[in-house]
Structure formats: structure tokens, C-alpha cells
Amino acid sequence: MAKARTVSLPSGEKVAALGQGTWRMGERGAERKREVAVLRLGLDLGLSLIDTAEMYGEGGAEEVVGEAVQGRRDQVFIVSKVYPQNASRRGVALACERSLKRLKTDRIDLYLLHWRGNEPLAETVAGFEALREAGKIRQWGVSNFDTDDMEELFAVAKGDACVTNQVLYNLKHRGPEFDLLPWQAERKIPAMAYSPLEIGAFASHAETKRIAERHRATTKQVALAWILRRPDAIVIPKASDPEHVRQNRAALDLALTPEDLAALDNLSPPPKRKTPLSMI
């Protein structure tokens, strides 16, 4: 097993290129023990970035993460997200305190605005910066921001302190490649790809299966490897069982060939024009 690859944030800090998502975790108490075990296995395999949000299970996912990282907090890079309705300067402070309590930690490594709401970006940024100065969060970023949103953000005081943008990006949704990803690459802001495995019919397409078979892999691993080909992408798939975690980790060792990439481009062509950013 090769050493887990990392991606550099604008601060210079290196984080795991392949992390763990928690959407849909913390919703059923009967699943909690299994969910905690899955996250801990991921940590054992080097998937040291865990993404969560106050929205997931209305805080339940953060509680699962908090339990999973007990005794090994310093080994984990925790990402959480604030609801847009809580994104006023005072609101983010209160929301962050609630998240810290659920996560059972004294700091969040990366705190994101989940999507744009009605609060002015200047207020949200001011709230994030105050949390950073207080040591409650170490860095901040955004999620579901299109290029025009990012430009507006960077026009705000301290807006250029944003270190990532978490967006829907996978073989089915390639829109960000047209202008958003190049815009971020110019500023050395990595993208965080959520729902990387939700690729619809491409998962069962004959060509995707042929590529997987050539590498003795699964089509899901091909989907992950396709995003991981980018040096500026952080991928956060959710796993529901131990075998799924191991398969996700193995995708880091899957090197798609130029022929594979060309075949996938033929199957799912890169965008030729601007399209609105998709989100789920």
C-alpha cells in the first residue's frame, strides 16, 4: 500500500487527498457503533481528513465524529460546515460553539459556509476571522460557491483567506472544470469534491467496467481515481462498511492511464461552456 497522498492548502498545510465523508451518519442511533468503527478504520488507513456539518443528522454526524476521534484528535483534520442561516457574525460564533461541543474538541481545523444564504459575505467572513483569531477554528472556506460567488468573496475584506471550496464534482458533474477549477488553481485553492461516487449510469457503463477490470478494481474506485488524478483535489467519499473503506483507500493506488482518461472523456466529455454549479 502506497503512502497516502496529500494536497497543500494555501497556508502550506498538507491534508489528506482522500478523506472521509459523513453525510447521512448520525441519523439512526442503532447505526452509531458501526459508523464510529468505520471512521476509525479509515483513520487507521491514513484517511485522516473527516468532513461533517451541523446539517448532517442535525448535529448527529458531528457527534459520531467526536466519538470516533477520541484519543487521536491530533491525528485528524476535522472539517465542519455552518448553515447559511447561522452565518451572521454572531451566528457563526454560536454555531461553532455547538459544533465544538458535539465534536468534543477545542478547535475545528477547517470551517466552511455550507452554501450561500441571505447573510452578507462580509459578515460571515468577519465571523470566521474572529473565530480563527480566538483559536476556535484554524482555517475557513466555503462550499457550493460558483466562480462569481468566489469573485464576490475575494472582493470582501479578508475574503482571500478562504482555503477551499467544497463542490459537487465527479464524472457525471464536470461543470467546475470549465472556469471554477481553473480560477481556484490560479490562486492555489484546492477543490474539495463531495459525492464523488454518485455518477449515475456511468457506474454501470460497459466502458467504465472495462477500465475497472483492466485494473482489477471496481467502478467506484475508478470514479475516485479519476478525481484523484488532479493534484488540487481533495475527495471525501462516505463509506458505510469496513470493506467499502478499504476499497476507497485502495483507489489511491490506482493510476489511470492516458488511454483510460481518454475513454472516460469520451464517455463523459469535459464541459465546453459555462454551466451553473450543480449541488445536492
C-alpha positions in Angstrom: 0.0 0.0 0.0 1.5 3.3 -1.1 1.7 6.2 1.3 -1.5 8.3 1.4 -1.1 11.4 -0.9 -1.6 14.9 0.4 -2.8 18.2 -1.0 -1.5 21.6 0.0 -3.8 24.3 1.3 -2.9 28.0 0.6 -1.4 28.1 4.1 1.1 25.5 3.1 -0.5 22.9 5.4 -0.8 19.4 3.8 -4.0 17.4 4.2 -5.1 14.0 3.0 -6.1 14.0 -0.7 -8.6 11.2 0.2 -10.7 11.8 3.3 -14.0 10.5 4.7 -17.5 12.0 4.4 -20.2 11.7 7.0 -23.4 12.7 5.2 -26.3 10.5 6.4 -24.4 9.5 9.5 -25.8 10.2 13.0 -29.4 9.8 11.8 -30.1 6.5 13.5 -28.8 5.6 17.0 -28.7 1.9 16.1 -26.0 2.6 13.5 -23.8 4.7 15.7 -21.4 2.0 16.8 -20.8 0.8 13.2 -20.4 4.4 11.9 -17.8 5.2 14.6 -15.9 1.9 13.7 -15.9 2.8 10.0 -14.4 6.2 10.6 -11.8 4.8 13.0 -10.8 2.2 10.4 -10.4 5.0 7.8 -8.1 6.8 10.2 -6.1 3.6 10.6 -5.7 3.5 6.8 -4.5 7.1 6.6 -7.8 8.8 5.6 -7.1 11.5 8.2 -9.4 14.2 6.9 -13.1 13.8 8.1 -15.8 16.1 6.7 -19.0 16.7 8.5 -21.6 19.5 9.1 -24.1 20.8 11.6 -26.7 19.9 9.0 -25.9 16.2 8.9 -28.3 14.5 11.2 -28.9 17.9 12.8 -25.6 17.5 14.6 -25.7 13.8 14.9 -22.9 13.3 12.4 -20.7 15.6 14.4 -21.4 13.6 17.5 -20.3 10.4 15.6 -17.1 12.1 14.5 -16.5 13.3 18.1 -16.6 9.8 19.3 -14.5 8.4 16.5 -11.6 10.8 17.1 -11.4 10.4 20.9 -7.8 9.6 21.9 -6.4 10.5 18.5 -7.6 14.1 17.9 -4.2 15.3 16.9 -4.1 12.8 14.0 -7.3 14.1 12.4 -8.1 17.1 10.3 -11.7 17.9 11.0 -13.9 19.8 8.5 -17.3 21.1 9.5 -19.9 23.4 8.0 -22.3 26.0 9.2 -25.8 26.5 7.9 -26.2 29.7 5.9 -29.0 30.9 8.2 -26.4 30.8 11.1 -23.8 32.6 9.1 -24.1 36.1 10.6 -21.1 37.3 12.6 -22.8 36.4 15.9 -24.5 33.3 14.4 -21.3 31.6 13.3 -19.8 32.1 16.8 -22.8 30.4 18.4 -23.0 27.6 15.8 -19.3 26.9 16.1 -19.6 26.5 19.9 -22.4 24.0 19.4 -20.3 22.1 16.8 -17.3 22.1 19.1 -19.4 20.6 21.9 -20.7 17.9 19.7 -17.3 17.1 18.3 -15.8 17.1 21.8 -12.8 19.2 20.7 -11.5 22.7 21.3 -11.0 23.6 17.6 -12.2 22.8 14.1 -9.4 22.6 11.6 -11.5 23.9 8.7 -14.9 25.6 9.0 -17.0 26.1 5.8 -20.1 28.1 4.9 -22.3 25.3 3.6 -23.9 27.4 0.9 -24.8 31.0 0.2 -27.7 32.4 2.1 -29.0 35.8 2.9 -26.3 36.9 5.3 -23.8 39.3 3.7 -20.5 37.6 2.9 -18.7 40.4 4.8 -20.5 39.4 8.0 -19.7 35.7 7.6 -16.0 36.4 6.8 -15.8 38.7 9.9 -17.3 35.9 12.0 -14.9 33.3 10.6 -11.9 35.6 11.2 -13.0 36.3 14.8 -13.2 32.5 15.4 -9.8 32.0 13.8 -8.2 34.7 16.0 -9.8 33.1 19.0 -8.4 29.7 18.1 -11.9 28.1 17.7 -11.2 27.3 14.1 -7.8 27.1 12.4 -8.9 27.9 8.8 -12.1 28.6 6.9 -13.6 28.1 3.5 -16.8 27.8 1.6 -19.0 25.2 -0.1 -21.2 25.3 -3.2 -19.7 28.6 -4.5 -19.6 29.2 -8.2 -17.0 31.4 -9.9 -18.9 34.6 -9.5 -19.5 33.8 -5.8 -15.8 33.3 -5.3 -15.0 36.6 -7.0 -17.5 38.3 -4.8 -16.0 36.6 -1.7 -12.5 37.7 -2.7 -13.7 41.3 -3.0 -14.6 41.3 0.7 -12.1 42.3 3.3 -10.2 39.1 4.3 -12.2 37.1 1.8 -8.9 35.9 0.2 -8.2 33.9 3.4 -10.6 31.2 2.0 -8.6 28.0 1.7 -11.0 25.7 -0.2 -14.4 25.4 -1.9 -16.3 22.2 -1.5 -18.4 21.4 -4.6 -20.2 18.6 -6.3 -17.6 17.2 -8.8 -17.5 13.8 -10.3 -17.6 12.0 -13.6 -21.3 13.0 -14.0 -20.9 16.6 -12.9 -17.8 18.1 -14.7 -19.0 21.6 -14.9 -16.5 23.1 -12.4 -13.7 22.2 -14.9 -14.7 25.0 -17.3 -14.0 28.0 -15.1 -14.3 27.4 -11.4 -11.4 24.9 -11.0 -9.0 27.0 -13.2 -10.0 30.1 -11.2 -9.1 28.3 -8.0 -6.0 26.7 -9.4 -4.6 30.2 -10.2 -5.0 31.1 -6.6 -3.7 27.7 -5.3 -7.1 27.0 -3.7 -7.8 23.2 -3.8 -11.3 22.0 -4.5 -13.0 19.5 -2.2 -15.1 17.1 -4.2 -18.3 15.9 -2.4 -20.5 12.9 -3.6 -17.6 11.6 -5.8 -19.3 8.2 -6.2 -22.8 9.5 -7.3 -22.1 9.1 -11.0 -25.4 7.6 -12.1 -25.4 5.4 -15.2 -21.6 5.8 -15.6 -21.1 3.4 -12.7 -22.7 0.5 -14.8 -21.5 1.6 -18.2 -19.6 -1.0 -20.2 -16.6 1.2 -20.7 -16.3 2.1 -17.0 -16.5 -1.6 -16.2 -13.8 -2.4 -18.8 -11.4 0.1 -17.3 -12.1 -1.3 -13.8 -11.5 -4.9 -15.0 -8.2 -3.9 -16.5 -7.0 -2.5 -13.1 -8.7 -5.3 -11.1 -10.7 -2.6 -9.4 -14.3 -1.6 -9.0 -16.1 1.2 -11.0 -16.3 3.2 -7.8 -12.5 3.0 -7.4 -12.2 4.2 -11.0 -14.5 7.1 -10.2 -12.4 8.1 -7.2 -9.1 7.7 -9.1 -10.5 9.9 -11.8 -10.8 12.8 -9.4 -7.6 12.0 -7.6 -5.7 12.4 -10.8 -5.9 16.1 -10.1 -3.2 17.4 -7.7 -5.5 20.1 -6.5 -8.5 17.9 -5.5 -9.5 16.6 -2.1 -12.0 13.8 -2.2 -14.4 12.9 0.6 -16.4 9.7 -0.1 -18.6 8.3 2.6 -18.2 4.6 3.5 -20.9 2.5 5.1 -18.9 -0.6 6.0 -15.3 -1.7 6.5 -14.9 -3.2 3.0 -16.0 0.0 1.4 -13.4 1.9 3.4 -10.7 -0.4 2.3 -11.8 -0.1 -1.3 -11.8 3.7 -1.1 -8.3 3.6 0.3 -7.1 1.3 -2.5 -8.3 3.9 -5.1 -5.2 5.9 -4.1 -3.0 3.2 -5.6 -5.0 3.1 -8.9 -3.2 5.0 -11.6 -5.4 5.6 -14.6 -3.6 5.5 -18.0 -3.9 8.2 -20.6 -6.0 5.7 -22.6 -8.3 5.3 -19.6 -8.7 9.0 -19.2 -9.4 9.5 -22.9 -12.1 6.8 -22.8 -13.7 8.4 -19.8 -13.6 11.8 -21.6 -15.3 10.2 -24.5 -17.9 8.7 -22.1 -18.4 12.0 -20.2 -16.9 14.9 -22.2 -15.4 17.8 -20.4 -17.5 21.0 -20.5 -17.2 23.3 -23.5 -19.2 26.2 -22.0 -20.2 27.6 -18.6 -22.9 25.8 -16.8 -24.5 26.7 -13.4 -22.8 24.9 -10.5 -24.7 21.7 -9.5 -25.4 20.9 -5.9 -27.2 18.3 -3.9 
